[in-house]
Amino acid sequence: MSVQVFCERAPWENSVQGEVWERIARKALEDHGMDLDLVDLTVSLVGRETMREYHRRFRGEDKDTDVMAFPAHTHDPETQHFYLGDILICFPVAEGQARQAGHGVSEELCLLFTHGLLHLLGYDDETPESRARMWDAQSALLEWAGCRLRTQP
């Protein structure tokens, strides 16, 4: 399994907890019965302008958002790996949310990564019932990984 991380700005790399993200991904994929060695996904930390453009283009909303997920669910014919999809996280929004919640940016990024990952696995938060199911799974993964948040979403 691989979690590829790209940062629009180099300093943001200091807040990425790649090993924690990979452990969370492995646990979530294992819980969903997926072959861990053959799954890949990508995470991109982007600025407000980039995220706003994606949000406008794919959700029709001209406003900031913290995380978006783009399921791919395709197989690479050369490697036979399953490409789960892409997660976009808006770093400046994550910084603001971390400040407001009273925890670090790394913890907020961990939360947003987990949220995006669950979207790639088919969870949604469009109804109160699906949101509760998703947030329960999210909280369980974050607790399992030892990611301590001052406030849960």
C-alpha positions as CSV (number, residue, x, y, z in Angstrom):
1,M,0.0,0.0,0.0
2,S,1.2,3.5,-0.7
3,V,-0.1,6.9,0.4
4,Q,1.5,9.5,-1.9
5,V,1.5,13.0,-0.5
6,F,2.0,16.2,-2.5
7,C,2.2,19.7,-1.0
8,E,1.5,22.8,-3.0
9,R,3.9,24.6,-0.7
10,A,7.0,23.0,0.8
11,P,6.7,24.2,4.4
12,W,3.4,22.3,4.7
13,E,5.3,19.0,4.6
14,N,6.4,19.6,8.2
15,S,2.8,19.1,9.4
16,V,2.2,15.8,7.5
17,Q,2.2,12.7,9.6
18,G,2.7,10.3,6.8
19,E,3.3,7.2,9.0
20,V,0.2,7.9,11.0
21,W,-1.9,8.4,7.8
22,E,-0.6,5.1,6.4
23,R,-1.5,3.3,9.6
24,I,-5.0,4.7,9.5
25,A,-5.3,3.8,5.8
26,R,-4.1,0.3,6.5
27,K,-6.6,-0.2,9.4
28,A,-9.5,1.2,7.4
29,L,-8.7,-0.9,4.3
30,E,-8.2,-4.0,6.5
31,D,-11.6,-3.3,8.1
32,H,-13.1,-3.2,4.6
33,G,-11.5,-6.5,3.5
34,M,-9.1,-4.9,1.0
35,D,-5.7,-6.4,0.1
36,L,-3.3,-3.9,1.8
37,D,-0.4,-4.6,-0.5
38,L,-2.2,-3.7,-3.7
39,V,-3.9,-0.4,-2.8
40,D,-2.7,3.1,-3.6
41,L,-4.1,6.6,-2.9
42,T,-2.9,10.2,-3.2
43,V,-3.2,13.2,-0.8
44,S,-2.6,16.7,-2.0
45,L,-2.3,19.7,0.4
46,V,-3.5,22.7,-1.5
47,G,-4.1,26.4,-1.0
48,R,-7.4,28.2,-0.9
49,E,-7.5,29.2,-4.5
50,T,-6.9,25.6,-5.8
51,M,-9.4,24.1,-3.4
52,R,-12.0,26.7,-4.2
53,E,-11.6,26.0,-7.9
54,Y,-12.1,22.2,-7.3
55,H,-15.1,22.9,-5.0
56,R,-16.7,25.2,-7.6
57,R,-16.0,22.8,-10.5
58,F,-17.1,19.5,-8.8
59,R,-19.6,20.6,-6.2
60,G,-20.9,23.8,-7.7
61,E,-20.1,25.8,-4.6
62,D,-18.0,28.9,-4.7
63,K,-16.7,28.8,-1.2
64,D,-13.9,27.4,0.9
65,T,-13.9,23.8,2.1
66,D,-11.5,21.7,4.1
67,V,-11.4,18.4,2.4
68,M,-12.6,16.8,-0.9
69,A,-12.3,13.2,-2.0
70,F,-12.3,11.8,-5.5
71,P,-12.8,8.1,-5.7
72,A,-11.1,6.5,-8.6
73,H,-11.5,2.7,-7.9
74,T,-9.4,1.7,-10.9
75,H,-6.8,-1.0,-11.5
76,D,-3.4,-0.3,-12.9
77,P,-2.9,-2.9,-15.6
78,E,0.9,-2.9,-15.1
79,T,1.1,-3.3,-11.3
80,Q,-2.3,-4.8,-10.6
81,H,-2.7,-2.2,-7.8
82,F,-6.1,-0.8,-7.0
83,Y,-6.1,3.0,-7.1
84,L,-8.5,4.1,-4.4
85,G,-8.5,7.8,-5.4
86,D,-7.4,11.3,-4.4
87,I,-7.9,13.4,-1.3
88,L,-7.5,17.1,-1.4
89,I,-7.0,19.0,1.8
90,C,-6.9,22.8,2.0
91,F,-4.0,23.6,4.3
92,P,-5.0,27.2,5.2
93,V,-8.5,26.1,6.1
94,A,-7.0,23.2,8.2
95,E,-4.8,25.7,10.0
96,G,-7.8,27.9,10.9
97,Q,-9.9,24.9,12.0
98,A,-7.0,23.6,14.2
99,R,-6.7,27.0,15.9
100,Q,-10.4,27.2,16.5
101,A,-10.5,23.7,17.9
102,G,-7.5,24.2,20.1
103,H,-5.3,21.4,18.7
104,G,-2.3,21.3,16.3
105,V,-2.4,21.5,12.5
106,S,-1.0,17.9,12.3
107,E,-4.0,16.7,14.3
108,E,-6.4,18.6,12.1
109,L,-4.7,17.2,9.0
110,C,-5.0,13.7,10.5
111,L,-8.7,14.2,11.0
112,L,-9.2,15.6,7.4
113,F,-7.2,12.7,5.9
114,T,-9.3,10.2,7.8
115,H,-12.5,11.9,6.7
116,G,-11.4,12.0,3.0
117,L,-10.3,8.3,3.2
118,L,-13.7,7.3,4.5
119,H,-15.3,9.2,1.6
120,L,-13.0,7.1,-0.8
121,L,-14.3,4.0,0.9
122,G,-17.9,4.9,0.2
123,Y,-19.0,6.8,3.3
124,D,-21.0,10.0,3.0
125,D,-22.2,12.7,5.3
126,E,-25.2,14.0,3.4
127,T,-27.9,12.8,5.8
128,P,-27.9,12.8,9.6
129,E,-27.8,9.0,9.6
130,S,-24.9,8.6,7.2
131,R,-23.1,11.5,8.9
132,A,-23.4,9.7,12.3
133,R,-22.1,6.4,10.7
134,M,-19.2,8.2,9.1
135,W,-18.2,10.2,12.2
136,D,-18.4,7.1,14.4
137,A,-16.0,5.3,12.0
138,Q,-13.8,8.4,11.8
139,S,-13.6,8.7,15.6
140,A,-12.8,5.0,16.0
141,L,-9.9,5.3,13.5
142,L,-8.5,8.4,15.1
143,E,-8.7,7.0,18.5
144,W,-7.1,3.7,17.3
145,A,-4.3,5.8,15.8
146,G,-3.7,7.8,18.9
147,C,-4.6,11.1,17.2
148,R,-5.8,13.3,20.1
149,L,-8.2,16.0,19.1
150,R,-9.5,18.5,21.6
151,T,-12.9,18.5,20.0
152,Q,-14.5,16.0,17.7
153,P,-16.4,17.2,14.7
